[in-house]
């Protein structure tokens, strides 16, 4: 996966916005972090439980890693070259559902608003 593909998946969710802060590109929904593009080769996924972090690293060690700092922040780093687009979409969709307004999620599920 490329940085542009990562960006396209993150921006596909209704209400997603892109910006730049603290040296990296962020993607937010409803003012809350969805993901970050740390470089052209690495992204960061937010709102991931420590159990899921452990699981992802175990099943896809080429794609995922996390320092203690990331774990404490409920984040996991992803190497874009090894990251499966379907897995990224799944993780981001779960985060989208947790941070978006309930009305937006309901409209998204009903097909009333298309993904970005």
Rosetta blueprint (number, residue, H / E / L):
1 X L
2 X L
3 X H
4 X H
5 X H
6 X H
7 X H
8 X H
9 X H
10 X H
11 X H
12 X L
13 X L
14 X L
15 X L
16 X L
17 X E
18 X E
19 X E
20 X E
21 X E
22 X L
23 X L
24 X E
25 X E
26 X E
27 X E
28 X E
29 X E
30 X L
31 X L
32 X E
33 X E
34 X E
35 X E
36 X E
37 X E
38 X L
39 X L
40 X L
41 X L
42 X E
43 X E
44 X E
45 X E
46 X E
47 X L
48 X L
49 X L
50 X H
51 X H
52 X H
53 X H
54 X H
55 X H
56 X H
57 X H
58 X H
59 X H
60 X L
61 X L
62 X L
63 X L
64 X E
65 X E
66 X L
67 X L
68 X H
69 X H
70 X H
71 X H
72 X H
73 X L
74 X L
75 X E
76 X E
77 X E
78 X E
79 X E
80 X H
81 X H
82 X H
83 X L
84 X L
85 X H
86 X H
87 X H
88 X H
89 X H
90 X H
91 X H
92 X H
93 X H
94 X H
95 X H
96 X H
97 X H
98 X H
99 X H
100 X L
101 X L
102 X H
103 X H
104 X H
105 X H
106 X H
107 X H
108 X H
109 X H
110 X L
111 X L
112 X L
113 X L
114 X L
115 X L
116 X L
